[in-house]
Amino acid sequence: ARSAFNRYYYATFLSARSMLARFDSAWERTPHSNLPDLLENTLPGRIRSRADKAAKNGAISHSQKMAVISRAIQSARELAQLLKQALMVRITADYRPDEYIVSGSADISLANCTLASAKGWCKRAEFHVSILLRLGADVYAI
């Protein structure tokens, strides 16, 4: 069961990191612990800067610019939170064997996270990845 939590984490992490590499190739090797900060702080700033330029050049309207920035901040923040939660569970699975896996009638859990919930991490991440890539395509040459 621990390996399942680990696999779900890595699928989620790799999806997010692959998306970030499309914005900046230097982000392709971003370590696990740095990814949430990059998503919450750096990526929205880059998208904001590009949206400002696109609005100044008339490529998008002011209201479109504001919508892009708002949605980028929201999706990046939600993806970062998901990665923080998933990383905590992965660390527990890999490095804390004293933490027991709880087996219930319908599911198993580790670190207060069910396996069914962990299974959904990648799908949730892909949702935010697709939004960020679409927003990036609107204002950022990726």
N, C-alpha and C positions, 0 to 999 in steps of 0.2 A: 504494500500500500504506500509506503514512503516513496518508492520510486515513481509511483503514479503522480503524486504531488509534485515531485521534482520535474517530471516530463511536462506536466501542464505549465509549470513556471517557465521552463526554458522555451517552450513554444510561444508563450506570451512575450517574454523578454526579447527573443529573436525577432518577432514581428515588429515590436516597437523600435528596436535598434536598426533594423533594416529600413524602416520608414525614415528614421533620423538621418541615415546615411544618404538618402536621396536629397536631403536638404543641404548636407555638408559631409563630404567624404571623410573628413577627419573624425566624424562621430561614429564611424563604422566600428571602431574598437573601444567604444565607451564602456567602462566597467559597470557592473551591475549597480553598485551603490550610487554612481553618478547619474544614472539615467533619469530618475525622478526630478532631480534638480535641473537638469538640462531641459526636461519637458516643461517644468513649471516656470522657469526663469528665462532661459536662453532662447528656446524656440519661439515662444510668443513675441519676444522682443524682435526677433528677426522677421517674423511675419508682419508685425506692426510696422517696422521700417519699410518693408517692401510695399505694404498696403498704402503707406503715406506717399511713397514715390508714385505708385500706380494712380492714386487719386490726384496728385499734382499734375501728372501727365495726361489726365483725362481718361485713362483706361477704365477706371471705375468711379462711381459717384461717391460722395462723402458718406451717404447712408450705407452703401455697399462696403466701403472701407470699415465703417464702425461695426457692421455685422460680421465681417471677416475677422476682425480683431477680437470681438467678443466671443465668437464661436471657437476661435483658435485657443483662446485662454481657457475656455470651459472644457474643451476636449482634451487639451494638454494636461490640465489639472486633474481631470478624472482618470486619464490614463496613468499619470504619475501616482495617484493614490492607489490604483489597482496594482501597479508594479510594487509599491511599498508593501502592500498587504501580501501579495504573492511571494515576495522575497522573504518576508518574515516566516511564512509557512515553509518555504523551501529550506531556509536555514534551520528551522526546527526539524524538518525531515532529515536533513543531512548531518547535522552536528549536535543534535540533542536527543540521543537515544533514550534518555531517561524520561522524555515526554511520551506518554503512552498514546497509542492510537485507540480511539474510542469507537467501538463497534455498536451501532444501534440497530434497530429492527429494519430500517430502510436504507441506512447509509453509514459510512464510517467518517470519522473526523480526526483532525490533528490541529492543534493550536486554535481551537474554536472555528475551524473551517471544514466544511464537509467536502468530501471528494466530489460530489455533484457540483458544488459551487466552484471548486478548483477546475473542474472540467469546462466550465463556462468562461474562465478567464480569457482564453485566447479569442473566443467569439466577441467578448466585450472589448478586448484590445483592438481587434480588427475593425470594429465599428468606429472607434476613435481614430485609428490609423487612416481609415478611408476618408473620414471627414478632414483630417489634417492634410492629407495628400491632395484632396480636392481644393481645399482653401489655398494650399501652397501653389497649386497649378494656376489659380486665379491671379496670384500676385507675385509668385516666386518662380523663376525659371528652373523647374525641376523636370 
